[in-house]
Amino acid sequence: MTEGKNPLDRVLVLEMVRVTEAAAIAAANLVGRGDEKAADHAAVEAMRARMAEKCGPLGDPAPKGWTV
């Protein structure tokens, strides 16, 4: 990591990798079935679930513990 970089940048990047990984795994379970919409839906739901673990349900005005 470059000196002077914010360590939160690294944390955010790693969390986004985990979100992407969850989506890829969920979609991979539907490979070869010929249902692109189902694979997309599974990926989106996996991403939402993973993000909700860290930030609360999507659509909330602020993540848990934050005040607006």
Secondary structure by P-SEA (a helix, b strand, c coil): ccccccaaaaaaaaaaaaaaaaaaaaaaaacccccaaaaaaaaaaaaaaaaaaccccccccccccccc
